Amino acid sequence: MFESLLPNPLHPAVVHFPIVLALLVPLFAIGALVMIRRQARPVRAWGLATALFVALSISAWVAVETGEDTSERVESVVAEAPLEAHEEAAENFLRLSVLVTVIAVAGLAAGRVGQGARLAATLGALVLLVAGWRVGHSGGALVYQHGAASAYATGSAGCRDCPPPPETH
């Protein structure tokens, strides 16, 4: 029942969440550091940033999983090298986001441990921004340069095994 409510393929719809969060997380982490410096309680100020780090990791995982679901079909129209480069960049981004999220959670601790973890996570957020750009750029290249979307275009000459379009009433 709910499957008809989800876009098919799902991957292009969900990849925008980690992209947006990769842009927002550094801003919120820096903002939390500023607030803490202005005497805000670290747990309160860092809590929102930590929640965004968690959301980033979850959304990256969903993007990787949905990308794996589409890879076989896209392989029929895209060369192996650019597809593998995108998959590798996405998996690296996911691993890095989980690592930085663990560090961000440690930032909820008091004292020097928490302070060091908050600084490290903020730097990690900037690294994630670059890593996220690489994933997004390679994904965009798959669609706009290598024709990955044609794997789902009905009636497309580039799509050899595409099913007919669903009938609408």
C-alpha positions as CSV (number, residue, x, y, z in Angstrom):
1,M,0.0,0.0,0.0
2,F,2.7,2.5,1.0
3,E,5.0,1.5,-1.8
4,S,2.8,3.4,-4.2
5,L,3.4,6.6,-2.2
6,L,7.2,6.3,-2.5
7,P,9.0,7.6,-5.6
8,N,10.7,5.0,-7.7
9,P,13.6,5.0,-7.7
10,L,13.9,6.3,-4.1
11,H,17.6,7.1,-4.3
12,P,17.3,10.5,-6.1
13,A,14.7,11.6,-3.5
14,V,16.7,10.8,-0.4
15,V,20.2,11.9,-1.5
16,H,19.3,15.5,-0.9
17,F,19.0,15.0,2.9
18,P,22.7,14.2,3.5
19,I,23.6,17.0,1.1
20,V,21.6,19.6,3.0
21,L,22.7,18.2,6.4
22,A,26.4,18.3,5.3
23,L,25.9,22.0,4.7
24,L,24.0,22.7,7.9
25,V,26.0,20.6,10.4
26,P,29.2,22.8,10.3
27,L,27.0,25.9,10.8
28,F,25.2,24.5,13.8
29,A,28.5,23.0,15.3
30,I,30.2,26.4,15.0
31,G,27.1,28.1,16.4
32,A,27.1,25.8,19.4
33,L,30.8,26.5,20.0
34,V,30.1,30.2,20.0
35,M,27.2,29.8,22.4
36,I,29.3,27.7,24.8
37,R,32.0,30.3,24.7
38,R,29.2,32.8,25.7
39,Q,28.5,30.7,28.8
40,A,25.7,28.5,27.4
41,R,25.6,25.1,29.0
42,P,27.5,22.7,26.8
43,V,25.0,19.9,26.8
44,R,22.2,22.3,25.8
45,A,24.1,24.1,23.1
46,W,25.8,21.0,21.7
47,G,22.7,18.8,21.8
48,L,21.2,20.2,18.7
49,A,24.4,19.9,16.8
50,T,24.7,16.3,18.0
51,A,21.2,15.6,16.8
52,L,22.1,16.9,13.3
53,F,25.2,14.8,13.2
54,V,23.1,11.7,14.0
55,A,20.6,12.7,11.3
56,L,23.4,13.1,8.8
57,S,24.7,9.6,9.5
58,I,21.2,8.1,9.2
59,S,20.5,9.9,6.0
60,A,23.9,9.0,4.6
61,W,23.1,5.3,5.4
62,V,19.7,5.5,3.7
63,A,21.3,7.2,0.7
64,V,23.9,4.4,0.4
65,E,21.3,1.7,0.8
66,T,18.9,3.1,-1.8
67,G,21.9,3.7,-4.1
68,E,22.8,0.0,-3.8
69,D,19.2,-0.8,-4.8
70,T,19.5,1.1,-8.0
71,S,23.1,0.3,-9.0
72,E,22.3,-2.9,-10.9
73,R,19.8,-1.2,-13.2
74,V,22.1,1.9,-13.7
75,E,25.0,-0.4,-14.6
76,S,23.1,-1.2,-17.8
77,V,23.6,2.4,-19.0
78,V,26.6,3.8,-17.2
79,A,30.2,2.7,-17.4
80,E,31.6,0.9,-14.4
81,A,34.4,3.3,-13.4
82,P,32.2,6.4,-12.7
83,L,29.6,4.3,-10.9
84,E,32.2,2.7,-8.7
85,A,33.8,6.0,-8.0
86,H,30.5,7.4,-6.8
87,E,29.8,4.3,-4.7
88,E,33.2,4.4,-3.1
89,A,32.8,8.2,-2.3
90,A,29.4,7.5,-0.8
91,E,30.6,4.7,1.4
92,N,33.6,6.8,2.6
93,F,31.2,9.6,3.4
94,L,29.0,7.2,5.4
95,R,32.0,5.8,7.4
96,L,33.3,9.3,8.0
97,S,29.9,10.6,9.1
98,V,29.5,7.8,11.6
99,L,33.0,8.4,13.0
100,V,32.4,12.2,13.4
101,T,29.0,11.4,14.9
102,V,30.6,9.3,17.6
103,I,33.0,12.1,18.3
104,A,30.1,14.6,18.4
105,V,28.3,12.4,21.0
106,A,31.5,12.5,23.1
107,G,31.2,16.3,22.9
108,L,28.2,16.0,25.3
109,A,30.7,15.0,28.1
110,A,31.8,17.6,30.6
111,G,35.3,19.1,30.9
112,R,38.2,18.8,28.6
113,V,37.0,15.5,27.0
114,G,33.8,17.2,25.9
115,Q,35.6,20.3,24.8
116,G,38.1,18.4,22.7
117,A,35.4,16.3,21.2
118,R,33.3,19.3,20.2
119,L,36.3,20.9,18.5
120,A,37.2,17.7,16.7
121,A,33.6,17.1,15.6
122,T,33.4,20.7,14.3
123,L,36.6,20.1,12.3
124,G,35.2,16.8,11.2
125,A,32.0,18.5,10.0
126,L,34.1,20.7,7.7
127,V,35.8,17.5,6.3
128,L,32.3,16.0,5.9
129,L,31.3,19.1,3.9
130,V,34.1,18.4,1.4
131,A,33.5,14.7,1.3
132,G,29.7,15.3,0.8
133,W,30.6,17.6,-2.1
134,R,32.6,14.8,-3.7
135,V,29.7,12.4,-3.4
136,G,27.2,14.9,-4.7
137,H,29.5,15.9,-7.6
138,S,30.1,12.3,-8.7
139,G,26.4,11.6,-8.4
140,G,25.5,14.6,-10.5
141,A,28.0,13.5,-13.1
142,L,26.4,10.1,-13.2
143,V,23.0,11.7,-14.0
144,Y,24.0,14.6,-16.2
145,Q,27.2,13.4,-18.0
146,H,26.8,9.6,-18.0
147,G,23.0,9.3,-18.5
148,A,22.2,7.3,-15.3
149,A,18.6,8.6,-15.3
150,S,18.0,7.0,-18.7
151,A,18.0,3.6,-16.8
152,Y,14.6,4.7,-15.5
153,A,13.3,6.6,-18.5
154,T,10.5,4.7,-20.1
155,G,10.7,4.4,-23.9
156,S,14.4,5.6,-23.8
157,A,16.8,4.2,-26.3
158,G,19.4,4.1,-23.5
159,C,17.3,1.8,-21.4
160,R,17.4,-1.7,-22.7
161,D,15.5,-3.5,-20.0
162,C,13.1,-0.9,-18.7
163,P,9.6,-2.0,-17.9
164,P,6.7,-0.3,-19.6
165,P,5.4,2.8,-17.8
166,P,2.7,2.1,-15.1
167,E,-0.8,2.5,-16.3
168,T,-2.7,5.4,-14.9
169,H,-6.5,5.5,-14.7
